[in-house]
C-alpha cells in the first residue's frame, strides 16, 4: 500500500515535469509576482537555473560586501577621529591647566611673600 502511494507521488511529479507550461493560460489564476517568478524559474533548464542562481548570488554578495566595507570604514574613521579629538582636547587642555595652575601658584606664593 505504501509503495502505491510512493509510485503515485512519483508519477504525479513526473507529470508535473512533463507539462508544457507555455501552453497553459494562467491569466485567470490569482498569482503573485513571486509565484510567476517561481514558475518562470522552474521552467528553465537545470544548468540555466544553476547559472542564474550563481550570478544572482555573486551580485548580492558583492553589494553586501560593499555595504559592509563602507560600514567598517566609517567605524574605523569614527574611532580615529574620536581618538584624535580625545588627544587634542586632553593633552593641550592638560598643558593649559598645568600652566594656569603654575601661574596661579606663583601669584599666590608671590602675594604671600609680600
HELIX and SHEET records of a PDB file:
HELIX    1   1 UNK A    2  UNK A   18  1                                  17    
HELIX    2   2 UNK A   21  UNK A   23  5                                   3    
HELIX    3   3 UNK A   33  UNK A   43  1                                  11    
HELIX    4   4 UNK A   46  UNK A  113  1                                  68    
END                                                                             
